[in-house]
Amino acid sequence: MDDLIVVTGASGRVGRRLAVRLAAEGAHQRLVVRSADRAPRLPGTETEVAISPGYADVDSMRAAMTGARTLFLVSGREDADRVTQHRAAIDTAVDAGIERIVYLSFMGAAPDATFTFARDHWATEEHIRASGLHFTFLRDCLYHDAIAHFVGADDVLRGPAGDGVVAAVSHDDVADVATVALLAEDRHAFDGQTFDVTGPTAFSLAEAAQVLSRATGRTIRYQPETLEEAYASRAGYGAPQWEVDGWVSSYAAIAAGELATPSPTVKRLTARPAQSFAEWLDLNPGDWAHLRR
């Protein structure tokens, strides 16, 4: 058994970036994706395993993890039963002989977190702790990309965030931190550790609207909503209640101050500053092209 790393979600926004970085470092990795044709083609990739439907596909997950020591576990797609899928992946990892999990969690994960999806992450963390495996939790904040996608077709960024601020982070910074955590020579220094992964500063959604206005040349504004208004404005999407709760509570978590504190993790572990929201816009024009109408 060598230092084979299993990377889940390898066709996603963080997983793909992580796989590219691990390949550049010469790591031996196995990519786990839902569709094999979406997996990045990289040196050092042993196999590509398609899992469907998700982590509950125990046989495919066991095949993906057999012979590996380390698992990078990205959270599954948002779902009413996501915690059950996460627990299945963790239990399969134990059965397959995995020794260590680096789990991509969420900032403020807690049983009573305002952001309802952060409660899923807390439950997953607790299951990992109980598994007996070595672990590292990377709790990322909301992504810069999410902030850009908060803007509606009418150029209004609306939600019940009040005057709260958010220390949003880029996918690239999260992938860089994950690379360090997975490849560190002294991996024991990461055992049992939890790291918040954020951007360099926190900003309000009103400030985000100003930055987006400068970048797009459009007039984008922030419109605070009450919780009642937020639920009413999203009622027409036909989404299930658990999903609407997640949408609305992401803003409410900002208002509650639960995503407000910048962390030095990116700079400390990568020896470079984290990307600000404005820097992310400059570096990733394709990710907010929908705003240049």
C-alpha positions, 0 to 999 in steps of 0.5 A, spaced: 500 500 500 502 506 497 500 513 499 494 513 494 489 518 495 482 518 493 479 524 491 471 524 491 467 530 487 473 530 482 469 533 476 466 539 481 469 546 482 473 544 488 475 537 486 477 538 479 482 543 481 485 539 487 486 533 482 490 538 478 494 540 483 495 533 486 498 531 479 502 537 479 505 535 485 506 528 483 501 525 487 498 518 486 491 519 486 484 515 484 478 520 482 471 518 484 466 522 479 459 521 477 460 520 470 467 517 468 467 522 461 467 528 466 473 526 470 480 530 468 485 526 464 491 527 469 498 523 470 498 519 476 491 518 476 490 510 477 483 509 475 476 513 474 470 510 478 463 512 476 458 512 482 451 513 481 447 514 485 452 518 489 455 515 496 450 510 497 453 506 491 457 502 497 460 497 492 463 502 487 465 506 493 469 500 496 472 499 489 474 506 489 477 506 496 480 499 496 488 500 497 488 507 499 490 510 505 487 517 504 480 520 502 478 527 500 471 527 501 467 533 498 460 533 501 455 530 496 449 534 492 445 538 497 439 533 498 434 531 504 438 525 505 445 528 504 447 526 511 445 518 510 449 518 504 455 521 507 455 516 513 455 511 508 461 513 505 465 514 511 463 507 513 465 504 507 472 508 508 473 504 514 471 497 511 476 499 505 482 500 510 482 508 509 486 511 515 485 518 514 479 523 511 480 530 509 473 532 509 470 539 506 466 541 511 462 548 512 464 554 516 460 554 523 458 547 522 454 546 528 447 542 530 444 549 531 447 553 525 443 558 522 445 555 515 441 549 515 446 545 510 451 547 515 448 542 520 449 536 515 456 538 515 456 538 523 453 531 523 458 528 518 463 531 522 461 527 528 460 521 524 467 521 522 470 523 529 466 516 531 469 512 526 476 512 529 479 514 523 484 520 522 481 526 520 482 534 518 476 538 517 476 544 512 470 548 513 470 553 507 465 559 507 461 561 502 464 561 495 465 568 491 462 564 485 455 564 490 455 571 491 455 573 484 450 568 483 445 571 488 444 577 483 437 576 480 435 577 473 433 584 475 440 586 477 438 586 484 441 582 490 436 580 495 436 576 501 435 577 509 442 578 510 441 585 513 448 589 514 452 582 516 458 581 512 461 574 509 468 572 508 467 569 502 472 564 499 475 562 492 475 555 489 482 555 488 484 557 495 480 551 498 483 547 493 490 550 495 489 548 502 486 541 501 493 540 497 497 542 503 493 538 508 493 532 503 501 532 502 504 535 508 510 531 510 508 532 517 501 529 516 500 528 524 500 536 525 493 536 521 490 530 525 484 532 529 484 539 526 479 544 524 481 549 519 476 555 517 478 557 510 476 564 508 477 570 503 482 575 506 476 580 508 469 580 510 464 584 506 457 586 506 452 584 500 451 592 499 459 592 498 459 586 494 453 589 489 458 595 488 464 591 486 460 587 481 457 594 479 464 596 477 466 589 474 460 589 470 458 596 468 451 595 470 448 598 476 447 592 481 444 593 488 443 590 494 435 589 497 435 587 504 429 582 505 425 580 511 425 572 512 418 572 510 419 576 504 425 571 502 420 565 503 415 569 499 420 571 493 422 564 492 416 560 493 415 560 485 421 556 484 417 550 486 423 547 490 422 542 496 422 546 503 428 543 505 432 546 499 428 553 500 430 553 507 437 552 505 437 558 500 434 563 505 438 561 511 444 562 507 443 569 507 440 569 515 447 566 517 450 572 514 445 576 518 447 572 524 454 573 523 456 566 523 460 567 516 463 574 518 470 572 521 476 572 516 481 566 517 489 566 516 488 559 514 490 560 506 496 565 507 498 560 513 498 554 509 500 556 502 504 562 504 500 567 499 494 571 501 487 569 499 483 572 493 479 578 495 472 578 491 474 583 486 481 579 485 476 573 484 472 577 479 478 579 475 481 572 475 475 568 473 470 572 468 467 566 465 464 565 472 460 571 472 459 572 464 451 571 466 451 578 469 454 581 462 448 581 459 
